[in-house]
Amino acid sequence: MSKEMPFLILCIEEYKLHKGLSGAETMALFNKFDVCRYIIELYECLHTCGMEYIMEDIDSFIACQS
């Protein structure tokens, strides 16, 4: 398993809780806006940040894609 995969899973679970979504709803949203790719590509930067910042960053990324 790559070093990015556990971090991606953590971000998915935290985002699910952050937004009060089901796992399926979260994955549908992440797939629609390619959030998993975004998180993996920015792993080196994001994994050093706090979870609140990461959730805000994902929200901003999705808003820019909408």
C-alpha positions as a printed Julia matrix, in Angstrom:
66×3 Matrix{Float64}:
   0.0    0.0    0.0
   1.31   3.44  -0.86
   1.92   6.01   1.86
  -0.85   8.15   0.36
  -3.59   5.52   0.67
  -4.02   5.56   4.49
  -4.08   9.36   4.35
  -6.68   9.33   1.58
  -8.86   6.95   3.61
  -8.53   9.21   6.65
  -9.57  12.24   4.59
 -12.58  10.39   3.18
 -13.73   9.32   6.65
 -13.15  12.76   8.16
 -14.96  14.49   5.28
 -17.89  12.12   5.72
 -18.16  13.15   9.37
 -17.48  16.82   8.57
 -20.45  16.96   6.2
 -22.71  14.36   7.85
 -22.71  12.24   4.69
 -22.87   8.5    4.19
 -19.88   6.69   2.77
 -21.63   6.3   -0.57
 -22.56  10.0   -0.69
 -18.99  11.0    0.13
 -17.51   8.75  -2.55
 -20.04   9.98  -5.12
 -19.0   13.56  -4.36
 -15.28  12.71  -4.4
 -15.66  10.83  -7.69
 -17.7   13.61  -9.29
 -15.04  16.23  -8.51
 -11.95  13.97  -8.63
 -11.13  14.77  -5.01
  -9.15  11.55  -4.46
  -6.71  12.51  -7.21
  -6.42  15.99  -5.7
  -5.62  14.61  -2.24
  -3.05  12.15  -3.58
  -1.35  14.76  -5.76
  -1.11  17.18  -2.82
  -0.23  14.54  -0.23
   3.18  16.03   0.58
   1.59  19.36   1.49
  -1.72  18.23   2.96
  -0.48  15.51   5.31
   1.4   18.13   7.33
  -1.76  20.23   7.89
  -4.43  19.98  10.53
  -7.65  18.19   9.7
  -9.73  21.38   9.95
  -7.56  22.99   7.25
  -7.79  19.87   5.08
 -11.6   19.85   5.32
 -11.73  23.53   4.36
  -9.32  22.9    1.49
 -11.46  20.05   0.15
 -14.57  22.24   0.46
 -12.79  25.01  -1.49
 -11.6   22.57  -4.15
 -15.12  21.23  -4.66
 -16.58  24.76  -4.76
 -14.09  25.76  -7.46
 -15.03  22.71  -9.53
 -18.78  23.38  -9.31
